[in-house]
Amino acid sequence: MFGAAPTRLARQGSGRALDARRGAKLAVGCSDSDKTSHNRARLAAGATITQLTEPQDAVKDAQILYTDVWISMGQERETATRREAFAPYTVDMDLIGHAPPGVLIMHDLPAHRGEEISDEAMESPGSIVFDQAENRQHAQQALLALILGGV
Protein backbone atom coordinates (compact mmCIF):
# COMPACT_ATOMS: atom_id res chain seq x y z
CA MET A 1 0.00 0.00 0.00
CA PHE A 2 2.80 2.40 0.81
CA GLY A 3 5.83 2.64 -1.38
CA ALA A 4 8.17 4.98 -3.14
CA ALA A 5 5.34 6.60 -5.10
CA PRO A 6 3.29 9.16 -3.19
CA THR A 7 0.16 7.61 -1.71
CA ARG A 8 -2.65 9.62 -0.20
CA LEU A 9 -4.38 7.69 2.53
CA ALA A 10 -7.21 9.12 4.58
CA ARG A 11 -7.61 7.40 7.93
CA GLN A 12 -11.00 8.04 9.51
CA GLY A 13 -12.00 7.89 13.16
CA SER A 14 -10.09 6.12 15.87
CA GLY A 15 -6.38 5.80 15.22
CA ARG A 16 -3.89 3.26 16.36
CA ALA A 17 -0.21 3.43 15.54
CA LEU A 18 0.11 5.02 12.10
CA ASP A 19 3.02 4.28 9.84
CA ALA A 20 3.58 6.50 6.83
CA ARG A 21 6.39 5.38 4.54
CA ARG A 22 8.63 7.08 1.98
CA GLY A 23 6.75 9.73 0.07
CA ALA A 24 3.38 8.87 1.60
CA LYS A 25 0.92 11.57 2.53
CA LEU A 26 -1.46 10.58 5.28
CA ALA A 27 -4.53 12.65 6.15
CA VAL A 28 -6.09 11.61 9.45
CA GLY A 29 -9.70 12.59 9.94
CA CYS A 30 -10.27 12.83 13.69
CA SER A 31 -12.06 14.92 16.28
CA ASP A 32 -10.16 17.61 18.17
CA SER A 33 -10.25 15.44 21.29
CA ASP A 34 -8.78 12.45 19.43
CA LYS A 35 -5.80 14.26 17.90
CA THR A 36 -3.64 13.49 20.91
CA SER A 37 -4.16 9.74 20.40
CA HIS A 38 -2.18 9.97 17.18
CA ASN A 39 1.05 10.74 19.01
CA ARG A 40 2.20 7.21 18.16
CA ALA A 41 2.40 8.16 14.49
CA ARG A 42 5.76 7.29 13.02
CA LEU A 43 7.20 9.13 10.09
CA ALA A 44 9.76 7.64 7.74
CA ALA A 45 11.88 9.78 5.43
CA GLY A 46 9.74 12.08 3.31
CA ALA A 47 6.35 11.12 4.79
CA THR A 48 3.83 13.65 6.04
CA ILE A 49 0.83 13.28 8.32
CA THR A 50 -1.89 15.92 8.43
CA GLN A 51 -4.64 15.74 11.04
CA LEU A 52 -7.95 17.21 9.93
CA THR A 53 -11.19 17.53 11.88
CA GLU A 54 -13.44 17.73 8.81
CA PRO A 55 -13.88 14.26 7.27
CA GLN A 56 -14.59 15.72 3.81
CA ASP A 57 -11.27 17.58 3.91
CA ALA A 58 -9.42 14.41 4.91
CA VAL A 59 -10.76 12.40 1.95
CA LYS A 60 -10.73 15.01 -0.83
CA ASP A 61 -7.41 13.87 -2.34
CA ALA A 62 -7.31 10.32 -0.98
CA GLN A 63 -6.50 7.24 -3.00
CA ILE A 64 -7.46 5.00 -0.07
CA LEU A 65 -9.97 5.43 2.78
CA TYR A 66 -9.08 3.33 5.81
CA THR A 67 -11.19 2.94 8.92
CA ASP A 68 -11.23 0.72 11.98
CA VAL A 69 -13.51 -0.01 14.92
CA TRP A 70 -14.19 2.90 17.23
CA ILE A 71 -14.28 0.95 20.47
CA SER A 72 -11.57 -1.61 21.15
CA MET A 73 -11.32 -4.03 24.03
CA GLY A 74 -10.76 -2.12 27.24
CA GLN A 75 -12.56 0.98 25.94
CA GLU A 76 -16.09 -0.23 26.67
CA ARG A 77 -16.62 2.48 29.31
CA GLU A 78 -16.07 5.09 26.62
CA THR A 79 -18.59 3.61 24.17
CA ALA A 80 -21.15 6.43 24.21
CA THR A 81 -18.51 9.17 24.13
CA ARG A 82 -16.57 7.55 21.29
CA ARG A 83 -19.66 6.86 19.19
CA GLU A 84 -20.71 10.49 19.49
CA ALA A 85 -17.21 11.80 18.73
CA PHE A 86 -16.59 9.53 15.73
CA ALA A 87 -20.07 9.55 14.14
CA PRO A 88 -19.09 12.26 11.60
CA TYR A 89 -16.21 10.03 10.45
CA THR A 90 -18.34 7.08 9.32
CA VAL A 91 -17.14 5.86 5.94
CA ASP A 92 -20.37 5.88 3.97
CA MET A 93 -21.39 6.66 0.41
CA ASP A 94 -21.80 10.36 1.24
CA LEU A 95 -18.20 10.61 2.48
CA ILE A 96 -16.94 8.50 -0.43
CA GLY A 97 -18.64 11.03 -2.71
CA HIS A 98 -16.17 13.66 -1.44
CA ALA A 99 -13.20 11.47 -2.43
CA PRO A 100 -11.78 11.20 -5.94
CA PRO A 101 -13.29 8.64 -8.31
CA GLY A 102 -11.72 5.22 -7.89
CA VAL A 103 -10.91 5.65 -4.20
CA LEU A 104 -10.31 2.32 -2.45
CA ILE A 105 -11.98 1.43 0.87
CA MET A 106 -10.15 -0.56 3.55
CA HIS A 107 -11.07 -1.92 6.99
CA ASP A 108 -9.04 -4.50 8.92
CA LEU A 109 -12.16 -6.34 10.17
CA PRO A 110 -14.15 -7.25 12.07
CA ALA A 111 -16.36 -4.29 11.25
CA HIS A 112 -19.30 -2.82 13.08
CA ARG A 113 -21.45 -2.10 10.05
CA GLY A 114 -23.44 1.06 10.52
CA GLU A 115 -20.85 2.56 12.87
CA GLU A 116 -17.42 3.13 11.38
CA ILE A 117 -18.47 1.90 7.92
CA SER A 118 -21.84 1.54 6.22
CA ASP A 119 -23.05 -1.62 4.52
CA GLU A 120 -23.06 0.21 1.19
CA ALA A 121 -19.45 1.36 1.56
CA MET A 122 -18.26 -2.09 2.61
CA GLU A 123 -19.96 -3.69 -0.39
CA SER A 124 -19.14 -0.89 -2.86
CA PRO A 125 -17.05 -1.48 -6.00
CA GLY A 126 -14.12 0.39 -4.40
CA SER A 127 -14.08 -1.81 -1.31
CA ILE A 128 -11.03 -4.06 -0.97
CA VAL A 129 -11.94 -5.01 2.60
CA PHE A 130 -12.30 -8.71 1.87
CA ASP A 131 -9.15 -8.84 -0.29
CA GLN A 132 -7.33 -7.22 2.63
CA ALA A 133 -8.68 -9.88 5.01
CA GLU A 134 -7.70 -12.69 2.64
CA ASN A 135 -4.15 -11.35 2.34
CA ARG A 136 -3.91 -11.15 6.13
CA GLN A 137 -5.14 -14.75 6.40
CA HIS A 138 -2.38 -16.00 4.09
CA ALA A 139 0.25 -14.04 6.01
CA GLN A 140 -0.99 -15.44 9.33
CA GLN A 141 -0.99 -18.99 7.95
CA ALA A 142 2.58 -18.59 6.73
CA LEU A 143 3.65 -17.26 10.11
CA LEU A 144 2.01 -20.20 11.91
CA ALA A 145 3.68 -22.67 9.55
CA LEU A 146 7.04 -21.04 10.25
CA ILE A 147 6.51 -21.00 14.04
CA LEU A 148 5.27 -24.57 14.14
CA GLY A 149 8.12 -25.81 11.97
CA GLY A 150 6.10 -26.61 8.88
CA VAL A 151 8.25 -24.53 6.55
C-alpha positions in Angstrom: 0.0 0.0 0.0 2.8 2.4 0.8 5.8 2.6 -1.4 8.2 5.0 -3.1 5.3 6.6 -5.1 3.3 9.2 -3.2 0.2 7.6 -1.7 -2.7 9.6 -0.2 -4.4 7.7 2.5 -7.2 9.1 4.6 -7.6 7.4 7.9 -11.0 8.0 9.5 -12.0 7.9 13.2 -10.1 6.1 15.9 -6.4 5.8 15.2 -3.9 3.3 16.4 -0.2 3.4 15.5 0.1 5.0 12.1 3.0 4.3 9.8 3.6 6.5 6.8 6.4 5.4 4.5 8.6 7.1 2.0 6.7 9.7 0.1 3.4 8.9 1.6 0.9 11.6 2.5 -1.5 10.6 5.3 -4.5 12.6 6.1 -6.1 11.6 9.4 -9.7 12.6 9.9 -10.3 12.8 13.7 -12.1 14.9 16.3 -10.2 17.6 18.2 -10.2 15.4 21.3 -8.8 12.4 19.4 -5.8 14.3 17.9 -3.6 13.5 20.9 -4.2 9.7 20.4 -2.2 10.0 17.2 1.0 10.7 19.0 2.2 7.2 18.2 2.4 8.2 14.5 5.8 7.3 13.0 7.2 9.1 10.1 9.8 7.6 7.7 11.9 9.8 5.4 9.7 12.1 3.3 6.4 11.1 4.8 3.8 13.6 6.0 0.8 13.3 8.3 -1.9 15.9 8.4 -4.6 15.7 11.0 -8.0 17.2 9.9 -11.2 17.5 11.9 -13.4 17.7 8.8 -13.9 14.3 7.3 -14.6 15.7 3.8 -11.3 17.6 3.9 -9.4 14.4 4.9 -10.8 12.4 2.0 -10.7 15.0 -0.8 -7.4 13.9 -2.3 -7.3 10.3 -1.0 -6.5 7.2 -3.0 -7.5 5.0 -0.1 -10.0 5.4 2.8 -9.1 3.3 5.8 -11.2 2.9 8.9 -11.2 0.7 12.0 -13.5 0.0 14.9 -14.2 2.9 17.2 -14.3 0.9 20.5 -11.6 -1.6 21.1 -11.3 -4.0 24.0 -10.8 -2.1 27.2 -12.6 1.0 25.9 -16.1 -0.2 26.7 -16.6 2.5 29.3 -16.1 5.1 26.6 -18.6 3.6 24.2 -21.1 6.4 24.2 -18.5 9.2 24.1 -16.6 7.5 21.3 -19.7 6.9 19.2 -20.7 10.5 19.5 -17.2 11.8 18.7 -16.6 9.5 15.7 -20.1 9.6 14.1 -19.1 12.3 11.6 -16.2 10.0 10.4 -18.3 7.1 9.3 -17.1 5.9 5.9 -20.4 5.9 4.0 -21.4 6.7 0.4 -21.8 10.4 1.2 -18.2 10.6 2.5 -16.9 8.5 -0.4 -18.6 11.0 -2.7 -16.2 13.7 -1.4 -13.2 11.5 -2.4 -11.8 11.2 -5.9 -13.3 8.6 -8.3 -11.7 5.2 -7.9 -10.9 5.6 -4.2 -10.3 2.3 -2.4 -12.0 1.4 0.9 -10.2 -0.6 3.6 -11.1 -1.9 7.0 -9.0 -4.5 8.9 -12.2 -6.3 10.2 -14.2 -7.2 12.1 -16.4 -4.3 11.3 -19.3 -2.8 13.1 -21.5 -2.1 10.0 -23.4 1.1 10.5 -20.9 2.6 12.9 -17.4 3.1 11.4 -18.5 1.9 7.9 -21.8 1.5 6.2 -23.1 -1.6 4.5 -23.1 0.2 1.2 -19.5 1.4 1.6 -18.3 -2.1 2.6 -20.0 -3.7 -0.4 -19.1 -0.9 -2.9 -17.0 -1.5 -6.0 -14.1 0.4 -4.4 -14.1 -1.8 -1.3 -11.0 -4.1 -1.0 -11.9 -5.0 2.6 -12.3 -8.7 1.9 -9.2 -8.8 -0.3 -7.3 -7.2 2.6 -8.7 -9.9 5.0 -7.7 -12.7 2.6 -4.2 -11.3 2.3 -3.9 -11.1 6.1 -5.1 -14.7 6.4 -2.4 -16.0 4.1 0.3 -14.0 6.0 -1.0 -15.4 9.3 -1.0 -19.0 8.0 2.6 -18.6 6.7 3.6 -17.3 10.1 2.0 -20.2 11.9 3.7 -22.7 9.5 7.0 -21.0 10.2 6.5 -21.0 14.0 5.3 -24.6 14.1 8.1 -25.8 12.0 6.1 -26.6 8.9 8.3 -24.5 6.6 
